[in-house]
Amino acid sequence: MSKSLKKGPYIDERVLKKIEGLKPDSAPIIKTWSRSCTIVPEMVGFTFGVHNGKDFIPVRVTEEMVGHKLGEFSFTTKFVRHGGKMQKEIEKGVPAATK
């Protein structure tokens, strides 16, 4: 749920301070733990290392991401796979038996 329009978006000042004076394409990966920081147009072109609880996931900010949060692009859980006999057959490349 986003903040009210009266309050405005949450933008971490430390993140803005890190990108201040840098060029988007030549800047190194900017590490941040601020997953709740809203992406603003000034961040477009930068690559952020967003912490997911274990590692820093590189997130390159594009124009379509403006208005979203940094944490939306750095998943905290890893999908392994669905289990079962059918999944094993799919991975082996064996065609499924028809009924």
N, CA, C and O atoms as CSV, one atom per row, in Angstrom:
chain,resi,resn,atom,element,x,y,z
A,1,MET,N,N,0.838,-1.167,0.000
A,1,MET,CA,C,0.000,0.000,0.000
A,1,MET,C,C,0.893,1.243,0.000
A,1,MET,O,O,1.826,1.344,0.797
A,2,SER,N,N,0.609,2.161,-0.873
A,2,SER,CA,C,1.436,3.362,-0.987
A,2,SER,C,C,1.039,4.397,0.068
A,2,SER,O,O,-0.034,4.327,0.666
A,3,LYS,N,N,1.927,5.340,0.271
A,3,LYS,CA,C,1.630,6.418,1.209
A,3,LYS,C,C,0.569,7.332,0.614
A,3,LYS,O,O,0.312,7.306,-0.589
A,4,SER,N,N,-0.043,8.138,1.471
A,4,SER,CA,C,-1.073,9.041,0.983
A,4,SER,C,C,-0.461,10.111,0.083
A,4,SER,O,O,0.724,10.425,0.198
A,5,LEU,N,N,-1.253,10.654,-0.789
A,5,LEU,CA,C,-0.782,11.697,-1.694
A,5,LEU,C,C,-0.341,12.930,-0.924
A,5,LEU,O,O,0.543,13.663,-1.366
A,6,LYS,N,N,-0.953,13.156,0.219
A,6,LYS,CA,C,-0.608,14.310,1.036
A,6,LYS,C,C,0.839,14.200,1.552
A,6,LYS,O,O,1.557,15.199,1.610
A,7,LYS,N,N,1.253,12.998,1.919
A,7,LYS,CA,C,2.601,12.789,2.447
A,7,LYS,C,C,3.646,12.694,1.349
A,7,LYS,O,O,4.782,13.128,1.537
A,8,GLY,N,N,3.277,12.131,0.209
A,8,GLY,CA,C,4.230,11.967,-0.884
A,8,GLY,C,C,4.980,10.648,-0.783
A,8,GLY,O,O,4.839,9.938,0.213
A,9,PRO,N,N,5.778,10.303,-1.795
A,9,PRO,CA,C,6.491,9.029,-1.792
A,9,PRO,C,C,7.675,9.051,-0.826
A,9,PRO,O,O,8.227,10.108,-0.522
A,10,TYR,N,N,8.052,7.865,-0.353
A,10,TYR,CA,C,9.225,7.753,0.515
A,10,TYR,C,C,10.455,7.594,-0.366
A,10,TYR,O,O,10.566,6.633,-1.127
A,11,ILE,N,N,11.370,8.536,-0.258
A,11,ILE,CA,C,12.626,8.479,-0.999
A,11,ILE,C,C,13.742,8.624,0.027
A,11,ILE,O,O,13.825,9.632,0.729
A,12,ASP,N,N,14.594,7.616,0.110
A,12,ASP,CA,C,15.676,7.638,1.087
A,12,ASP,C,C,16.703,8.686,0.679
A,12,ASP,O,O,17.219,8.660,-0.438
A,13,GLU,N,N,16.992,9.600,1.583
A,13,GLU,CA,C,17.932,10.685,1.284
A,13,GLU,C,C,19.342,10.166,1.048
A,13,GLU,O,O,20.096,10.749,0.268
A,14,ARG,N,N,19.706,9.066,1.722
A,14,ARG,CA,C,21.051,8.514,1.545
A,14,ARG,C,C,21.256,7.990,0.123
A,14,ARG,O,O,22.351,8.101,-0.430
A,15,VAL,N,N,20.196,7.416,-0.472
A,15,VAL,CA,C,20.296,6.911,-1.841
A,15,VAL,C,C,20.480,8.070,-2.807
A,15,VAL,O,O,21.312,7.996,-3.711
A,16,LEU,N,N,19.714,9.140,-2.627
A,16,LEU,CA,C,19.856,10.310,-3.498
A,16,LEU,C,C,21.229,10.957,-3.344
A,16,LEU,O,O,21.798,11.459,-4.313
A,17,LYS,N,N,21.760,10.943,-2.120
A,17,LYS,CA,C,23.075,11.519,-1.869
A,17,LYS,C,C,24.168,10.718,-2.575
A,17,LYS,O,O,25.156,11.286,-3.040
A,18,LYS,N,N,23.988,9.382,-2.655
A,18,LYS,CA,C,24.984,8.527,-3.309
A,18,LYS,C,C,25.030,8.756,-4.824
A,18,LYS,O,O,26.098,8.662,-5.427
A,19,ILE,N,N,23.872,9.058,-5.449
A,19,ILE,CA,C,23.849,9.240,-6.901
A,19,ILE,C,C,24.110,10.687,-7.307
A,19,ILE,O,O,24.254,10.985,-8.493
A,20,GLU,N,N,24.169,11.580,-6.332
A,20,GLU,CA,C,24.378,12.995,-6.619
A,20,GLU,C,C,25.751,13.215,-7.262
A,20,GLU,O,O,26.768,12.804,-6.703
A,21,GLY,N,N,25.784,13.851,-8.417
A,21,GLY,CA,C,27.035,14.169,-9.097
A,21,GLY,C,C,27.614,13.038,-9.926
A,21,GLY,O,O,28.697,13.193,-10.490
A,22,LEU,N,N,26.929,11.902,-10.019
A,22,LEU,CA,C,27.411,10.772,-10.821
A,22,LEU,C,C,26.670,10.707,-12.146
A,22,LEU,O,O,25.521,11.138,-12.247
A,23,LYS,N,N,27.335,10.166,-13.163
A,23,LYS,CA,C,26.684,9.942,-14.445
A,23,LYS,C,C,26.095,8.534,-14.439
A,23,LYS,O,O,26.738,7.596,-13.969
A,24,PRO,N,N,24.871,8.379,-14.960
A,24,PRO,CA,C,24.183,7.090,-14.866
A,24,PRO,C,C,24.942,5.899,-15.457
A,24,PRO,O,O,24.982,4.835,-14.840
A,25,ASP,N,N,25.540,6.055,-16.633
A,25,ASP,CA,C,26.138,4.900,-17.292
A,25,ASP,C,C,27.511,4.540,-16.748
A,25,ASP,O,O,27.904,3.375,-16.803
A,26,SER,N,N,28.247,5.510,-16.225
A,26,SER,CA,C,29.606,5.243,-15.776
A,26,SER,C,C,29.699,4.980,-14.278
A,26,SER,O,O,30.790,4.712,-13.776
A,27,ALA,N,N,28.594,5.049,-13.556
A,27,ALA,CA,C,28.617,4.872,-12.105
A,27,ALA,C,C,28.745,3.396,-11.740
A,27,ALA,O,O,28.207,2.537,-12.439
A,28,PRO,N,N,29.456,3.094,-10.647
A,28,PRO,CA,C,29.528,1.709,-10.182
A,28,PRO,C,C,28.202,1.288,-9.558
A,28,PRO,O,O,27.284,2.100,-9.439
A,29,ILE,N,N,28.099,0.027,-9.160
A,29,ILE,CA,C,26.887,-0.457,-8.502
A,29,ILE,C,C,26.771,0.224,-7.139
A,29,ILE,O,O,27.720,0.221,-6.355
A,30,ILE,N,N,25.620,0.797,-6.867
A,30,ILE,CA,C,25.373,1.525,-5.631
A,30,ILE,C,C,24.629,0.591,-4.686
A,30,ILE,O,O,23.466,0.262,-4.923
A,31,LYS,N,N,25.298,0.163,-3.614
A,31,LYS,CA,C,24.690,-0.772,-2.668
A,31,LYS,C,C,23.732,-0.042,-1.742
A,31,LYS,O,O,24.016,1.060,-1.273
A,32,THR,N,N,22.585,-0.677,-1.484
A,32,THR,CA,C,21.603,-0.087,-0.586
A,32,THR,C,C,20.801,-1.174,0.114
A,32,THR,O,O,20.537,-2.237,-0.448
A,33,TRP,N,N,20.423,-0.883,1.347
A,33,TRP,CA,C,19.542,-1.758,2.115
A,33,TRP,C,C,18.128,-1.200,2.107
A,33,TRP,O,O,17.223,-1.819,2.667
A,34,SER,N,N,17.922,-0.065,1.495
A,34,SER,CA,C,16.637,0.620,1.509
A,34,SER,C,C,15.723,0.052,0.424
A,34,SER,O,O,15.626,0.603,-0.672
A,35,ARG,N,N,15.061,-1.050,0.742
A,35,ARG,CA,C,14.167,-1.706,-0.201
A,35,ARG,C,C,12.864,-0.927,-0.371
A,35,ARG,O,O,12.187,-1.068,-1.389
A,36,SER,N,N,12.509,-0.108,0.620
A,36,SER,CA,C,11.234,0.606,0.579
A,36,SER,C,C,11.338,1.958,-0.117
A,36,SER,O,O,10.355,2.697,-0.181
A,37,CYS,N,N,12.504,2.286,-0.632
A,37,CYS,CA,C,12.712,3.562,-1.316
A,37,CYS,C,C,12.002,3.550,-2.673
A,37,CYS,O,O,12.166,2.616,-3.458
A,38,THR,N,N,11.225,4.578,-2.937
A,38,THR,CA,C,10.521,4.706,-4.211
A,38,THR,C,C,11.492,5.164,-5.296
A,38,THR,O,O,12.329,6.034,-5.057
A,39,ILE,N,N,11.378,4.581,-6.480
A,39,ILE,CA,C,12.244,4.944,-7.604
A,39,ILE,C,C,11.729,6.233,-8.223
A,39,ILE,O,O,10.553,6.341,-8.571
A,40,VAL,N,N,12.622,7.212,-8.358
A,40,VAL,CA,C,12.283,8.511,-8.934
A,40,VAL,C,C,13.034,8.667,-10.262
A,40,VAL,O,O,13.989,7.932,-10.510
A,41,PRO,N,N,12.625,9.606,-11.117
A,41,PRO,CA,C,13.266,9.765,-12.427
A,41,PRO,C,C,14.771,10.038,-12.375
A,41,PRO,O,O,15.482,9.734,-13.334
A,42,GLU,N,N,15.265,10.603,-11.276
A,42,GLU,CA,C,16.701,10.870,-11.163
A,42,GLU,C,C,17.516,9.583,-11.084
A,42,GLU,O,O,18.722,9.606,-11.329
A,43,MET,N,N,16.882,8.463,-10.748
A,43,MET,CA,C,17.581,7.186,-10.590
A,43,MET,C,C,17.687,6.388,-11.887
A,43,MET,O,O,18.382,5.373,-11.927
A,44,VAL,N,N,17.021,6.824,-12.932
A,44,VAL,CA,C,17.004,6.076,-14.194
A,44,VAL,C,C,18.414,5.988,-14.772
A,44,VAL,O,O,19.112,6.996,-14.889
A,45,GLY,N,N,18.822,4.778,-15.131
A,45,GLY,CA,C,20.136,4.549,-15.710
A,45,GLY,C,C,21.152,4.029,-14.721
A,45,GLY,O,O,22.178,3.484,-15.131
A,46,PHE,N,N,20.903,4.178,-13.425
A,46,PHE,CA,C,21.833,3.697,-12.410
A,46,PHE,C,C,21.581,2.228,-12.112
A,46,PHE,O,O,20.479,1.721,-12.321
A,47,THR,N,N,22.612,1.550,-11.623
A,47,THR,CA,C,22.487,0.165,-11.187
A,47,THR,C,C,22.638,0.149,-9.673
A,47,THR,O,O,23.650,0.593,-9.130
A,48,PHE,N,N,21.616,-0.370,-9.000
A,48,PHE,CA,C,21.622,-0.449,-7.550
A,48,PHE,C,C,21.803,-1.901,-7.123
A,48,PHE,O,O,21.236,-2.810,-7.730
A,49,GLY,N,N,22.587,-2.110,-6.089
A,49,GLY,CA,C,22.703,-3.418,-5.468
A,49,GLY,C,C,21.734,-3.440,-4.303
A,49,GLY,O,O,22.029,-2.903,-3.235
A,50,VAL,N,N,20.571,-4.063,-4.504
A,50,VAL,CA,C,19.520,-4.061,-3.486
A,50,VAL,C,C,19.662,-5.322,-2.634
A,50,VAL,O,O,19.706,-6.432,-3.164
A,51,HIS,N,N,19.732,-5.150,-1.333
A,51,HIS,CA,C,19.943,-6.267,-0.413
A,51,HIS,C,C,18.663,-7.066,-0.265
A,51,HIS,O,O,17.592,-6.498,-0.050
A,52,ASN,N,N,18.771,-8.392,-0.382
A,52,ASN,CA,C,17.591,-9.242,-0.249
A,52,ASN,C,C,17.592,-10.029,1.055
A,52,ASN,O,O,16.779,-10.939,1.221
A,53,GLY,N,N,18.479,-9.701,1.977
A,53,GLY,CA,C,18.586,-10.416,3.232
A,53,GLY,C,C,19.840,-11.256,3.291
A,53,GLY,O,O,20.298,-11.623,4.373
A,54,LYS,N,N,20.406,-11.565,2.117
A,54,LYS,CA,C,21.617,-12.379,2.043
A,54,LYS,C,C,22.661,-11.759,1.126
A,54,LYS,O,O,23.825,-11.623,1.503
A,55,ASP,N,N,22.244,-11.386,-0.076
A,55,ASP,CA,C,23.146,-10.854,-1.089
A,55,ASP,C,C,22.614,-9.518,-1.610
A,55,ASP,O,O,21.494,-9.107,-1.309
A,56,PHE,N,N,23.454,-8.862,-2.397
A,56,PHE,CA,C,23.037,-7.643,-3.094
A,56,PHE,C,C,22.702,-8.030,-4.534
A,56,PHE,O,O,23.573,-8.481,-5.278
A,57,ILE,N,N,21.455,-7.856,-4.921
A,57,ILE,CA,C,20.990,-8.199,-6.260
A,57,ILE,C,C,21.096,-6.950,-7.125
A,57,ILE,O,O,20.502,-5.925,-6.790
A,58,PRO,N,N,21.849,-7.011,-8.248
A,58,PRO,CA,C,21.948,-5.822,-9.102
A,58,PRO,C,C,20.633,-5.532,-9.827
A,58,PRO,O,O,20.062,-6.408,-10.477
A,59,VAL,N,N,20.170,-4.302,-9.705
A,59,VAL,CA,C,18.924,-3.855,-10.336
A,59,VAL,C,C,19.241,-2.625,-11.160
A,59,VAL,O,O,19.603,-1.585,-10.609
A,60,ARG,N,N,19.107,-2.730,-12.495
A,60,ARG,CA,C,19.315,-1.579,-13.371
A,60,ARG,C,C,17.978,-0.879,-13.549
A,60,ARG,O,O,17.014,-1.488,-14.012
A,61,VAL,N,N,17.914,0.383,-13.188
A,61,VAL,CA,C,16.656,1.134,-13.184
A,61,VAL,C,C,16.358,1.669,-14.586
A,61,VAL,O,O,17.201,2.314,-15.210
A,62,THR,N,N,15.141,1.390,-15.070
A,62,THR,CA,C,14.675,1.894,-16.357
A,62,THR,C,C,13.484,2.824,-16.126
A,62,THR,O,O,13.008,2.968,-15.000
A,63,GLU,N,N,13.014,3.444,-17.187
A,63,GLU,CA,C,11.908,4.398,-17.078
A,63,GLU,C,C,10.612,3.741,-16.614
A,63,GLU,O,O,9.800,4.386,-15.952
A,64,GLU,N,N,10.408,2.475,-16.948
A,64,GLU,CA,C,9.179,1.782,-16.566
A,64,GLU,C,C,9.106,1.521,-15.065
A,64,GLU,O,O,8.023,1.266,-14.539
A,65,MET,N,N,10.237,1.580,-14.368
A,65,MET,CA,C,10.286,1.282,-12.937
A,65,MET,C,C,9.941,2.487,-12.059
A,65,MET,O,O,9.759,2.331,-10.852
A,66,VAL,N,N,9.849,3.666,-12.633
A,66,VAL,CA,C,9.591,4.878,-11.853
A,66,VAL,C,C,8.243,4.748,-11.145
A,66,VAL,O,O,7.234,4.406,-11.762
A,67,GLY,N,N,8.244,5.024,-9.847
A,67,GLY,CA,C,7.032,4.905,-9.042
A,67,GLY,C,C,6.961,3.622,-8.251
A,67,GLY,O,O,6.178,3.528,-7.306
A,68,HIS,N,N,7.764,2.620,-8.611
A,68,HIS,CA,C,7.799,1.364,-7.873
A,68,HIS,C,C,8.853,1.455,-6.779
A,68,HIS,O,O,9.586,2.441,-6.696
A,69,LYS,N,N,8.929,0.426,-5.939
A,69,LYS,CA,C,9.919,0.372,-4.868
A,69,LYS,C,C,11.121,-0.447,-5.323
A,69,LYS,O,O,10.982,-1.322,-6.178
A,70,LEU,N,N,12.299,-0.176,-4.763
A,70,LEU,CA,C,13.503,-0.926,-5.121
A,70,LEU,C,C,13.373,-2.400,-4.749
A,70,LEU,O,O,13.871,-3.265,-5.469
A,71,GLY,N,N,12.712,-2.691,-3.639
A,71,GLY,CA,C,12.570,-4.067,-3.167
A,71,GLY,C,C,11.729,-4.951,-4.061
A,71,GLY,O,O,11.817,-6.176,-3.972
A,72,GLU,N,N,10.910,-4.359,-4.928
A,72,GLU,CA,C,10.071,-5.152,-5.827
A,72,GLU,C,C,10.890,-5.920,-6.855
A,72,GLU,O,O,10.414,-6.904,-7.421
A,73,PHE,N,N,12.112,-5.478,-7.098
A,73,PHE,CA,C,12.943,-6.075,-8.138
A,73,PHE,C,C,14.067,-6.923,-7.564
A,73,PHE,O,O,14.918,-7.401,-8.313
A,74,SER,N,N,14.087,-7.117,-6.262
A,74,SER,CA,C,15.083,-7.939,-5.592
A,74,SER,C,C,14.331,-8.928,-4.707
A,74,SER,O,O,13.984,-8.605,-3.571
A,75,PHE,N,N,14.080,-10.120,-5.217
A,75,PHE,CA,C,13.265,-11.095,-4.508
A,75,PHE,C,C,13.992,-11.653,-3.301
A,75,PHE,O,O,15.203,-11.869,-3.342
A,76,THR,N,N,13.247,-11.891,-2.214
A,76,THR,CA,C,13.844,-12.383,-0.981
A,76,THR,C,C,13.774,-13.899,-0.874
A,76,THR,O,O,14.455,-14.487,-0.034
A,77,THR,N,N,12.972,-14.537,-1.698
A,77,THR,CA,C,12.895,-15.996,-1.697
A,77,THR,C,C,13.282,-16.517,-3.070
A,77,THR,O,O,13.124,-15.828,-4.079
A,78,LYS,N,N,13.790,-17.741,-3.094
A,78,LYS,CA,C,14.232,-18.333,-4.344
A,78,LYS,C,C,13.312,-19.485,-4.707
A,78,LYS,O,O,13.146,-20.419,-3.921
A,79,PHE,N,N,12.713,-19.429,-5.888
A,79,PHE,CA,C,11.860,-20.510,-6.351
A,79,PHE,C,C,12.741,-21.633,-6.866
A,79,PHE,O,O,13.561,-21.420,-7.759
A,80,VAL,N,N,12.578,-22.832,-6.308
A,80,VAL,CA,C,13.375,-23.973,-6.740
A,80,VAL,C,C,12.648,-24.682,-7.864
A,80,VAL,O,O,13.106,-24.656,-9.007
A,81,ARG,N,N,11.529,-25.311,-7.564
A,81,ARG,CA,C,10.680,-25.938,-8.572
A,81,ARG,C,C,9.530,-26.617,-7.872
A,81,ARG,O,O,9.551,-26.812,-6.657
A,82,HIS,N,N,8.531,-26.975,-8.645
A,82,HIS,CA,C,7.447,-27.785,-8.126
A,82,HIS,C,C,7.910,-29.234,-8.185
A,82,HIS,O,O,8.641,-29.627,-9.095
A,83,GLY,N,N,7.486,-30.008,-7.226
A,83,GLY,CA,C,7.919,-31.400,-7.176
A,83,GLY,C,C,6.955,-32.317,-7.896
A,83,GLY,O,O,6.017,-31.872,-8.557
A,84,GLY,N,N,7.203,-33.587,-7.756
A,84,GLY,CA,C,6.296,-34.586,-8.303
A,84,GLY,C,C,6.842,-35.285,-9.532
A,84,GLY,O,O,7.839,-34.870,-10.122
A,85,LYS,N,N,6.160,-36.356,-9.900
A,85,LYS,CA,C,6.564,-37.206,-11.026
A,85,LYS,C,C,6.504,-36.448,-12.348
A,85,LYS,O,O,7.388,-36.592,-13.192
A,86,MET,N,N,5.473,-35.651,-12.521
A,86,MET,CA,C,5.302,-34.928,-13.780
A,86,MET,C,C,6.435,-33.915,-14.008
A,86,MET,O,O,6.904,-33.756,-15.135
A,87,GLN,N,N,6.864,-33.248,-12.966
A,87,GLN,CA,C,7.939,-32.268,-13.085
A,87,GLN,C,C,9.249,-32.954,-13.457
A,87,GLN,O,O,10.017,-32.416,-14.255
A,88,LYS,N,N,9.518,-34.130,-12.895
A,88,LYS,CA,C,10.748,-34.860,-13.201
A,88,LYS,C,C,10.769,-35.284,-14.668
A,88,LYS,O,O,11.819,-35.258,-15.310
A,89,GLU,N,N,9.616,-35.673,-15.193
A,89,GLU,CA,C,9.534,-36.060,-16.606
A,89,GLU,C,C,9.779,-34.855,-17.510
A,89,GLU,O,O,10.422,-34.977,-18.553
A,90,ILE,N,N,9.274,-33.712,-17.117
A,90,ILE,CA,C,9.462,-32.508,-17.913
A,90,ILE,C,C,10.943,-32.140,-17.966
A,90,ILE,O,O,11.453,-31.764,-19.022
A,91,GLU,N,N,11.635,-32.248,-16.830
A,91,GLU,CA,C,13.045,-31.917,-16.782
A,91,GLU,C,C,13.902,-32.886,-17.590
A,91,GLU,O,O,14.904,-32.483,-18.180
A,92,LYS,N,N,13.516,-34.161,-17.620
A,92,LYS,CA,C,14.259,-35.153,-18.389
A,92,LYS,C,C,13.977,-35.057,-19.887
A,92,LYS,O,O,14.771,-35.533,-20.699
A,93,GLY,N,N,12.866,-34.453,-20.250
A,93,GLY,CA,C,12.513,-34.309,-21.643
A,93,GLY,C,C,11.655,-35.455,-22.158
A,93,GLY,O,O,11.457,-35.584,-23.366
A,94,VAL,N,N,11.150,-36.279,-21.266
A,94,VAL,CA,C,10.302,-37.406,-21.639
A,94,VAL,C,C,8.896,-36.862,-21.901
A,94,VAL,O,O,8.357,-36.130,-21.071
A,95,PRO,N,N,8.298,-37.205,-23.038
A,95,PRO,CA,C,6.938,-36.740,-23.286
A,95,PRO,C,C,5.961,-37.354,-22.272
A,95,PRO,O,O,6.091,-38.521,-21.901
A,96,ALA,N,N,5.005,-36.572,-21.842
A,96,ALA,CA,C,4.017,-37.037,-20.865
A,96,ALA,C,C,3.117,-38.082,-21.504
A,96,ALA,O,O,2.792,-38.007,-22.689
A,97,ALA,N,N,2.724,-39.049,-20.700
A,97,ALA,CA,C,1.845,-40.123,-21.191
A,97,ALA,C,C,0.456,-39.563,-21.448
A,97,ALA,O,O,-0.086,-38.818,-20.632
A,98,THR,N,N,-0.114,-39.927,-22.587
A,98,THR,CA,C,-1.458,-39.454,-22.923
A,98,THR,C,C,-2.470,-40.446,-22.402
A,98,THR,O,O,-2.203,-41.645,-22.312
A,99,LYS,N,N,-3.621,-39.938,-22.064
A,99,LYS,CA,C,-4.680,-40.798,-21.504
A,99,LYS,C,C,-5.566,-41.327,-22.586
A,99,LYS,O,O,-6.509,-42.066,-22.306
